[in-house]
Amino acid sequence: MGPEIATIVGALASVLGAVIAALSKRALAVKVLKAPAFEITFEATENPEKDSRLPQVRDALRRQESIAKWNGRASASLTFGQYIIGGVLASSFVQQSLTAQVVGSLGVLVLVSSLVHQRYRPDLQASGARQRVASLRALIRDIEDDLFALKSGQEGAPTVYEIRKKASTGLARTEENELLETNKEAADATAV
């Protein structure tokens, strides 16, 4: 791969990663604000799955999977761009063949990419979301097992209310973890 192509590929990867990192946080926040409010019913619907809040847990799972996917892509793109451009800049042959403005622009691009990575920390957001995905999948399995026990009339099966409380507790834990992660990131960003 020639130095010009490597430079273009690295620059595109860095820019793409920066855009994804910046937009993913904003888009997901808007998605949460525009999400329809959970339907609250005060009487049983004769649908234990709906009454157990299982659809809400599945919605939370989809959201966390989206956060993990997009932040993972942003992190990989930023890292790839930094390595490619850094490799290009480290080569004295390439530095001699490029104009001073291009070399300076590439240096600024690596700096901006690094700053975006530090500010938005898509790697940490993806990691936290993957952990929440694992917890939510386990919660869904537990709820489905409880619903199966209830529907099949097994002795000692939990009530719909007990299953609903389990779902509520799991959703609250997921939201608290995400909030703690967001607050930690904000505190880390202001400390820098």
N, C-alpha and C positions, 0 to 999 in steps of 0.2 A: 504494500500500500504506500503510495507516494505521500510526501509530507503535506501536500495541499489537500488531498482527500482525507487524510487523518485529521487535519485541522478542521475541515468542514464537518466531518462526522462528530468529532469531539465537541465542536461548538454547538451543533444541533442538539446533541445529547444533553449538554449542559443547559441550554435554553429550554428545551422540552422539560427537563427535570425541574427547573425553577418554576416554570409555568404550572406544571402539574402540582407541585408542592404548594404553591400559593393558592391555586384555585381549589384544590381538593378540600382544604380546610374551610374555605368560604362556602363552597358548594354544599358540603355536608352540613354546615351550620344552617344554611338556608333551607336545606331539605328537612332538617329537624323542625325549623320554625313553621314550614308550610305543611308538615305532616298533619293528617287529620287527627283530631283529638280521639283518644281511646273512648270507645263507646262504653258508657257505664250503665249497667242495667241492675235494677234492684230486685228483679224476680228471675227465677230460674227459667231458662229458655228451652229446657228439655234437650239441650245440646251440651253435653258435658265438656266436649272439646272447646267450644266457644266460652263456656262459663269458667273454664280452668285458666283462661288467659293464654292458652297455647298459641293462638294467632299472633298475639303481641310479642311473645318470646321469639317466634319465627321472624317477625318484622325486625326486631332488635338484632337477631342473628344476621339477616341480610344487610343491615346497615353496617355492622361491624366487619362483615366480609368485604363490603365495598371500601371501607376505610383502609383495611389491610391491603387490598389489591392496589388501590390508587397510590397510597403512600409507599408501598413496596416498589411500584414502578418509578415513582419520583426519586426515591433513594437510589435505585439502581442506575437510573439515567444520570443523576448528578454525579455519582461516583465514577461511572464509565467516562463521562465527559471530562472530569478532573484528571483521570489517569491518561486519557488520550492526549489532551491538550498539554498536560504536564510532561508527558513523554516527548511531545513535539518540541516544547520549549527547552527541554533538557538537552536536546541534540544540538550541538554547536553547528553542525552542517545546516540544519534547518534554520537556525537563527541567522546564519549568514545569507541564506537564499531568500529570506523574507525581509520585507521592508521593516523599518523601525516601528512604523505605525501599526503594522499587523502584529508584530511581536508584542508591542505594548497592549494592543487590544486583546490579544489572547491572555496576557497576564491579568488584565482587568476581568476578563470572563472567568478565569479560574478563581479569582478573588470573589467575584459576585456569586459564583456557584457555591463556593465554600461558605459564604455568609448566608445564603439561602438555606443551605443544608444545616447550618448551626441554628438559624432562627426558627425554622419550621420543624426540624428534626423528624423528617418523614420516616427515617429508620426506626426511631423510638415509637412513633405513632403506629407504624405497621406492626411492630412487635407487641405493643400493648393491645392492639385490636385483635391480633392472632390469639393472644391469651384469653381475651374476652370471648372470642369465637369458640374456643375450646370449652370454656365454662358454660356458654349458652347451649352448645350441642349436648353437653352432659345433662344440663337442666331439661332440655327437650326430651332426651331419652328417659329421664326420671319421670317426667310428667306423662309421657306416653305409656310407660310401664304402669304407673298408677291408674291411668285411664283404662288400660287393659284389665287390670285387676278389678276395677270398679264395674266395667261392662260385663265381665265374665262371672261376676258375683262371688269372687274369692273371699274367703273368710279373712277378716282383718283388713280388707281393702279400705284405703282412705276415702273420705267423703270428697265431693266436688269442692267444698269449702276448703278443706285441708290442702287439696291440690292447688287451688287458686292462691292460697297463702304462700305455698312453696314457690309458685311462679312469681308472685309479687315480691317476695324476698330476693329471688334471683335477679329480677329486673332492677330492683333497687341497688343491689350490690354491683351490677354492671354499670349502672349510671354513676354510682359513687366512684368506682374505679376510674371511669373516664373523666369525671370531674377532677379527681385528685391528680390524674396525669396532666390535664389541661392546666390546672393551677400550678403544678410543679414546673411545667414548661414556661409559663408566664413568669414565674419567679426567677427561673434560670436565665430567661431572656433579658430581664431587667438587671440582673446581677452582672451581666457581661458588659 
